[in-house]
Amino acid sequence: MTQALGILGTGALAAHLVTGLRAGGFNAEIIVSPRGANVAATLAAEHSVQVAASNQEVIDRARMVLVCLPAAHGANILRDLVFNAEHSICSAMAGLGPDVLSPLAAPASVSQVMMPGASNAIGAGPCLLFPAGQEWQALLAYLGPVLVPSSQAEYDIAAVFGALSGASFVLMQALATWFERRGIAPELARPLVAATLAGNAAVLRDAPHDWDAIIASVATPGGVTEQLVGALGQSGGLTAWDAGLDAVLKRMTKG
Ligand SMILES: NC(=O)c1ccc[n+]([C@@H]2O[C@H](COP(=O)([O-])OP(=O)(O)OC[C@H]3O[C@@H](n4cnc5c(N)ncnc54)[C@H](OP(=O)(O)O)[C@@H]3O)[C@@H](O)[C@H]2O)c1
């Protein structure tokens, strides 16, 4: 067995992660599973990835294995595979916890990761990892900041950010569309929205201030920010996020 990275499930997420790993300088061997033929062929051609003949071959050739299989079938696919105690498995499948994964991958160790995908391809997306583990933290660091919750319960709630991440594109699209419908060119609307949110996200990430201090520093009393926030509050535009995130949490934890 080599120090190669194995990936089971060669679809959209695997493509993002391989792109991010190679762009970040990860030069070790990457072996992917044979399904997802177009993606696997592209990754082989562009990122020197090896395509295994079977899922079991991925397991046999790699000690660290990232599982990017469809969540609906992942358990059944893993059930057919044979792992040993040296294997370290990290699953990106949403909604499958250690209660399901650990028995299937035994005697291998199992951790879970959630990530946005697209932003990991440019080394800028967070990876939420649990439990902590030096090897996976080092590998995932090629893809963006690695965040480690303190408990499984905290991971389960924090992992809802996977849905928030995807939905944030739809939010940005809705905002850009508002500007476009009022006559702003798409080439201006899109970077305007993206740069506004990216800049403010950088402030939020780095600022020592609490929320109130940050908001007070940008919102003049009686000004337009206050007006927009008030209108959103009155129409339920802010609390609607609570209900949506609660629904995702319920589904992901089957609660
Ligand atoms: N997309 C993201 O950015 C993202 C982010 C966070 C987490 N995730 C999680 O990552 C997982 C994969 O998502 P995805 O968007 O990458 O899905 P996807 O594009 O559908 O990729 C899944 C891949 O798994 C392959 N597959 C299906 N059955 C298989 C089997 N029996 N053996 C080997 N491979 C098999 C599929 O191959 P075929 O095409 O041949 O069917 C496909 O290439 C999901 O569990 C999702 O919750 C995704």
The ligand as an SDF file (V2000), in Angstrom:
LIG
                    3D

 48 52  0  0  0  0  0  0  0  0999 V2000
  -20.9180   18.5940   -5.0870 N   0  0  0  0  0  0  0  0  0  0  0  0
  -20.4130   19.1800   -4.0170 C   0  0  0  0  0  0  0  0  0  0  0  0
  -19.8180   20.2790   -4.1000 O   0  0  0  0  0  0  0  0  0  0  0  0
  -20.5240   18.5070   -2.6480 C   0  0  0  0  0  0  0  0  0  0  0  0
  -20.1570   19.2600   -1.5080 C   0  0  0  0  0  0  0  0  0  0  0  0
  -20.1770   18.6310   -0.2500 C   0  0  0  0  0  0  0  0  0  0  0  0
  -20.5480   17.3080   -0.1340 C   0  0  0  0  0  0  0  0  0  0  0  0
  -20.9370   16.6120   -1.2580 N   0  0  0  0  0  0  0  0  0  0  0  0
  -21.2750   15.1900   -1.0890 C   0  0  0  0  0  0  0  0  0  0  0  0
  -20.4000   14.4450   -1.9410 O   0  0  0  0  0  0  0  0  0  0  0  0
  -21.0780   13.3160   -2.4540 C   0  0  0  0  0  0  0  0  0  0  0  0
  -20.9260   13.3200   -3.9710 C   0  0  0  0  0  0  0  0  0  0  0  0
  -21.5420   14.4880   -4.4890 O   0  0  0  0  0  0  0  0  0  0  0  0
  -21.3230   14.9160   -5.9980 P   0  0  0  0  0  0  0  0  0  0  0  0
  -21.9970   16.2310   -6.1750 O   0  0  0  0  0  0  0  0  0  0  0  0
  -19.9070   14.7570   -6.3710 O   0  0  0  0  0  0  0  0  0  0  0  0
  -22.2040   13.7950   -6.7520 O   0  0  0  0  0  0  0  0  0  0  0  0
  -22.0170   13.2520   -8.2310 P   0  0  0  0  0  0  0  0  0  0  0  0
  -21.4980   14.3160   -9.1350 O   0  0  0  0  0  0  0  0  0  0  0  0
  -23.2880   12.5680   -8.5850 O   0  0  0  0  0  0  0  0  0  0  0  0
  -20.8540   12.1660   -8.0750 O   0  0  0  0  0  0  0  0  0  0  0  0
  -21.0630   10.9300   -7.4720 C   0  0  0  0  0  0  0  0  0  0  0  0
  -20.1910    9.9440   -8.2020 C   0  0  0  0  0  0  0  0  0  0  0  0
  -20.3350    8.6760   -7.5680 O   0  0  0  0  0  0  0  0  0  0  0  0
  -20.3330    7.7000   -8.5860 C   0  0  0  0  0  0  0  0  0  0  0  0
  -20.9330    6.4520   -8.1860 N   0  0  0  0  0  0  0  0  0  0  0  0
  -22.2480    6.1150   -8.1080 C   0  0  0  0  0  0  0  0  0  0  0  0
  -22.3780    4.8260   -7.7380 N   0  0  0  0  0  0  0  0  0  0  0  0
  -21.1210    4.3370   -7.6000 C   0  0  0  0  0  0  0  0  0  0  0  0
  -20.6070    3.0710   -7.2540 C   0  0  0  0  0  0  0  0  0  0  0  0
  -21.3830    2.0190   -6.9580 N   0  0  0  0  0  0  0  0  0  0  0  0
  -19.2630    2.9210   -7.2070 N   0  0  0  0  0  0  0  0  0  0  0  0
  -18.4180    3.9530   -7.4920 C   0  0  0  0  0  0  0  0  0  0  0  0
  -18.8740    5.1670   -7.8520 N   0  0  0  0  0  0  0  0  0  0  0  0
  -20.2060    5.3520   -7.8860 C   0  0  0  0  0  0  0  0  0  0  0  0
  -21.1100    8.3270   -9.7110 C   0  0  0  0  0  0  0  0  0  0  0  0
  -20.7780    7.6510  -10.9160 O   0  0  0  0  0  0  0  0  0  0  0  0
  -21.7760    7.6300  -12.1790 P   0  0  0  0  0  0  0  0  0  0  0  0
  -21.7060    9.0260  -12.7380 O   0  0  0  0  0  0  0  0  0  0  0  0
  -21.1610    6.6070  -13.0740 O   0  0  0  0  0  0  0  0  0  0  0  0
  -23.1200    7.2720  -11.6550 O   0  0  0  0  0  0  0  0  0  0  0  0
  -20.5900    9.7590   -9.6800 C   0  0  0  0  0  0  0  0  0  0  0  0
  -19.4510    9.9060  -10.4840 O   0  0  0  0  0  0  0  0  0  0  0  0
  -22.5270   13.3820   -1.9840 C   0  0  0  0  0  0  0  0  0  0  0  0
  -22.6810   12.4570   -0.9340 O   0  0  0  0  0  0  0  0  0  0  0  0
  -22.6990   14.8100   -1.4930 C   0  0  0  0  0  0  0  0  0  0  0  0
  -23.5420   14.8650   -0.3580 O   0  0  0  0  0  0  0  0  0  0  0  0
  -20.9100   17.1790   -2.5050 C   0  0  0  0  0  0  0  0  0  0  0  0
  1  2  1  0
  2  3  2  0
  2  4  1  0
  4  5  1  0
  4 48  2  0
  5  6  2  0
  6  7  1  0
  7  8  2  0
  8  9  1  0
  8 48  1  0
  9 10  1  0
  9 46  1  0
 10 11  1  0
 11 12  1  0
 11 44  1  0
 12 13  1  0
 13 14  1  0
 14 15  2  0
 14 16  1  0
 14 17  1  0
 17 18  1  0
 18 19  2  0
 18 20  1  0
 18 21  1  0
 21 22  1  0
 22 23  1  0
 23 24  1  0
 23 42  1  0
 24 25  1  0
 25 26  1  0
 25 36  1  0
 26 27  1  0
 26 35  1  0
 27 28  2  0
 28 29  1  0
 29 30  1  0
 29 35  2  0
 30 31  1  0
 30 32  2  0
 32 33  1  0
 33 34  2  0
 34 35  1  0
 36 37  1  0
 36 42  1  0
 37 38  1  0
 38 39  2  0
 38 40  1  0
 38 41  1  0
 42 43  1  0
 44 45  1  0
 44 46  1  0
 46 47  1  0
M  CHG  2   8   1  16  -1
M  END
$$$$
